[in-house]
C-alpha cells in the first residue's frame, strides 16, 4: 500500500499550496534566464538571488522571518522604475505591484521577484 503525505506543501484548510512554495516558481523563472549573477545580503533571514539571460534580468528577495524587514538595495545596471515586481505575502499571491525603490519593506515570510530589461 502506498501512502503519500503532503503535510508541508499543502494548506489543509484551503487545499492550496502554501505561499512559500512560490519561491520555487521564481527560482524556475530565473533558472530559465541561464546565467546567475552576484547577489548577497548580510541578514541571515533574507535570501537573495539574481540572474540574467534571454533578454531579461531579474532578482528575488525572500524574507524568511516572522518580522517585517527593511532592506536597502544596491543594484548595478538596473533601472527599477520600469521593472515588473511580483509580490507574494499575506496580501498577495504572485501579484504584480508597483515598482520598488532603493529601500524595500518586506512583510514577514514574503517574496519579491523583480524582472527588468
MARZARO-118675 format. One record per residue (C-alpha): residue in one letter; x, y, z. Coordinates in pm, 1 decimal. Example, Ala and Ser with C-alpha at 12.3 -4.5 7.8 and 13.67 -1.06 7.14 Angstrom:
// residues 2
+---------+----------+----------+----------+
: residuo :       px :       py :       pz :
+---------+----------+----------+----------+
:       a :   1230.0 :   -450.0 :    780.0 :
:       s :   1367.0 :   -106.0 :    714.0 :
+---------+----------+----------+----------+
***
This chain:
// residues 117
+---------+----------+----------+----------+
: residuo :       px :       py :       pz :
+---------+----------+----------+----------+
:       x :      0.0 :      0.0 :      0.0 :
:       x :    130.3 :    344.6 :    -90.2 :
:       x :     90.0 :    635.3 :    149.0 :
:       x :    160.7 :    990.3 :     36.3 :
:       x :    181.3 :   1270.5 :    289.3 :
:       x :    156.7 :   1633.8 :    184.1 :
:       x :    157.9 :   1788.1 :    528.0 :
:       x :    414.1 :   2052.4 :    447.3 :
:       x :    328.2 :   2151.4 :     89.4 :
:       x :    -47.6 :   2199.9 :    100.5 :
:       x :   -258.7 :   2406.2 :    335.9 :
:       x :   -503.7 :   2160.5 :    494.6 :
:       x :   -771.3 :   2430.2 :    530.0 :
:       x :   -768.6 :   2559.4 :    172.7 :
:       x :   -609.7 :   2261.7 :     -6.5 :
:       x :   -390.6 :   2515.5 :   -187.1 :
:       x :    -15.0 :   2536.1 :   -195.2 :
:       x :    148.1 :   2726.1 :     90.5 :
:       x :    267.1 :   3063.5 :    -38.0 :
:       x :    629.1 :   2986.4 :     46.7 :
:       x :    635.4 :   2747.9 :   -249.9 :
:       x :    608.3 :   3040.8 :   -491.4 :
:       x :    982.0 :   3079.0 :   -428.6 :
:       x :   1027.1 :   2765.4 :   -642.7 :
:       x :    831.1 :   2927.9 :   -926.8 :
:       x :   1055.9 :   3233.6 :   -902.2 :
:       x :   1365.0 :   3012.8 :   -898.5 :
:       x :   1242.2 :   2836.0 :  -1212.3 :
:       x :   1192.2 :   3162.9 :  -1398.3 :
:       x :   1538.8 :   3281.2 :  -1301.6 :
:       x :   1693.7 :   2944.5 :  -1385.9 :
:       x :   1546.9 :   2974.8 :  -1736.9 :
:       x :   1734.8 :   3304.0 :  -1782.3 :
:       x :   2052.0 :   3097.4 :  -1783.5 :
:       x :   2319.2 :   3298.0 :  -1601.2 :
:       x :   2347.0 :   3351.8 :  -1227.3 :
:       x :   2460.3 :   3696.9 :  -1113.0 :
:       x :   2624.4 :   3801.8 :   -789.2 :
:       x :   2377.2 :   3875.6 :   -509.7 :
:       x :   2440.2 :   3893.8 :   -139.1 :
:       x :   2293.5 :   4002.2 :    190.6 :
:       x :   2421.4 :   4032.4 :    544.1 :
:       x :   2090.7 :   3930.2 :    705.2 :
:       x :   2060.2 :   3556.7 :    774.7 :
:       x :   1679.8 :   3571.1 :    736.7 :
:       x :   1687.5 :   3746.3 :    397.8 :
:       x :   1768.0 :   3535.6 :     91.9 :
:       x :   1857.4 :   3691.0 :   -243.7 :
:       x :   1938.9 :   3565.7 :   -590.6 :
:       x :   1989.2 :   3728.7 :   -929.6 :
:       x :   2006.4 :   3610.9 :  -1288.9 :
:       x :   2017.5 :   3733.8 :  -1646.8 :
:       x :   1975.7 :   3597.8 :  -1996.0 :
:       x :   1724.0 :   3565.4 :  -2279.4 :
:       x :   1693.9 :   3945.5 :  -2290.0 :
:       x :   1588.2 :   3970.5 :  -1924.3 :
:       x :   1742.2 :   4041.0 :  -1586.7 :
:       x :   1589.4 :   3965.0 :  -1251.8 :
:       x :   1637.5 :   3925.0 :   -881.3 :
:       x :   1443.1 :   3786.1 :   -590.7 :
:       x :   1433.9 :   3879.5 :   -224.5 :
:       x :   1281.9 :   3643.1 :     31.3 :
:       x :   1211.7 :   3743.2 :    390.3 :
:       x :   1222.2 :   3414.5 :    580.2 :
:       x :   1137.4 :   3575.3 :    912.5 :
:       x :    827.5 :   3634.5 :   1122.3 :
:       x :    934.1 :   4000.8 :   1143.2 :
:       x :    891.7 :   4279.2 :    890.2 :
:       x :   1231.4 :   4365.9 :    740.6 :
:       x :   1352.6 :   4682.3 :    568.6 :
:       x :   1633.2 :   4632.4 :    318.5 :
:       x :   1837.9 :   4875.2 :    113.5 :
:       x :   1904.4 :   4772.7 :   -245.1 :
:       x :   2231.3 :   4841.3 :   -421.1 :
:       x :   2195.2 :   4743.5 :   -785.2 :
:       x :   2441.0 :   4790.7 :  -1068.3 :
:       x :   2293.8 :   4825.6 :  -1415.9 :
:       x :   1930.7 :   4819.3 :  -1310.5 :
:       x :   1657.5 :   5076.2 :  -1369.5 :
:       x :   1383.4 :   4975.4 :  -1126.0 :
:       x :   1144.3 :   5247.7 :  -1244.4 :
:       x :   1040.7 :   5026.1 :  -1539.4 :
:       x :   1058.7 :   4691.9 :  -1364.0 :
:       x :    790.9 :   4431.7 :  -1317.2 :
:       x :    757.2 :   4343.9 :   -947.1 :
:       x :    572.7 :   4032.0 :   -833.2 :
:       x :    476.8 :   4001.0 :   -466.2 :
:       x :    380.7 :   3702.5 :   -255.1 :
:       x :    286.2 :   3759.7 :    108.5 :
:       x :    -25.6 :   3757.4 :    327.2 :
:       x :   -196.8 :   4009.2 :     96.8 :
:       x :    -60.5 :   3895.5 :   -242.0 :
:       x :    -31.6 :   3568.1 :   -427.9 :
:       x :    213.9 :   3623.3 :   -712.1 :
:       x :     54.4 :   3962.8 :   -786.8 :
:       x :    216.3 :   4246.8 :   -978.6 :
:       x :    273.7 :   4553.1 :   -759.2 :
:       x :    427.1 :   4899.9 :   -803.2 :
:       x :    799.9 :   4922.8 :   -884.2 :
:       x :   1039.0 :   4912.6 :   -589.9 :
:       x :   1254.6 :   5197.2 :   -469.5 :
:       x :   1605.5 :   5152.7 :   -332.7 :
:       x :   1462.3 :   5082.6 :     14.4 :
:       x :   1211.0 :   4799.7 :     44.7 :
:       x :    997.7 :   4695.6 :    340.1 :
:       x :    928.5 :   4323.5 :    327.5 :
:       x :    637.8 :   4175.2 :    521.8 :
:       x :    704.5 :   3857.7 :    721.8 :
:       x :    754.3 :   3544.6 :    509.4 :
:       x :    734.0 :   3735.7 :    182.6 :
:       x :    882.9 :   3714.1 :   -166.0 :
:       x :    958.2 :   3995.3 :   -409.8 :
:       x :   1054.7 :   3898.1 :   -764.2 :
:       x :   1176.2 :   4180.6 :   -987.0 :
:       x :   1226.2 :   4149.2 :  -1362.1 :
:       x :   1361.2 :   4416.5 :  -1596.9 :
:       x :   1522.4 :   4454.6 :  -1940.1 :
+---------+----------+----------+----------+
***
